[in-house]
Amino acid sequence: MQNAPPQLAKYPMIILHSSPNLLFIEHVRCLMEENGFHCQIRHRELFGSIALESETWPQLLLTDPENEAEARARLQEILSADPGKDSGKEWTCFNCRERIEGQFTECWNCGYSRR
């Protein structure tokens, strides 16, 4: 019995953002997913290569271009957010998923800083 070929995306994916920082791109991907936008990361395997050019930076891809306008608006909010602005608001550590009280900027469990 042969395996079915992997399904191709119905539409081409849209590049929303790129950065030389893979951890940042992964963080933004998680935030976008939490807001209902399905995303993937391209060039993950090239992170840390010696001759890292901007064309090979990790890229955040939106898998459903029908939601592009909404996704770009939400991405802009995420990128322009000041992490200290809502210091009284409880937050979830990106690294270990621990819930942290709003007055703290570092996770007590793993040391991750939200700044």
Secondary structure as GFF3:
##gff-version 3
##sequence-region A 1 115
A	DSSP	beta_strand	14	18	.	.	.	ID=ss1
A	DSSP	alpha_helix	22	34	.	.	.	ID=ss2
A	DSSP	beta_strand	39	42	.	.	.	ID=ss3
A	DSSP	three_ten_helix	44	46	.	.	.	ID=ss4
A	DSSP	three_ten_helix	54	56	.	.	.	ID=ss5
A	DSSP	beta_strand	59	62	.	.	.	ID=ss6
A	DSSP	three_ten_helix	65	67	.	.	.	ID=ss7
A	DSSP	alpha_helix	68	80	.	.	.	ID=ss8
A	DSSP	beta_strand	91	92	.	.	.	ID=ss9
A	DSSP	beta_strand	99	100	.	.	.	ID=ss10
###
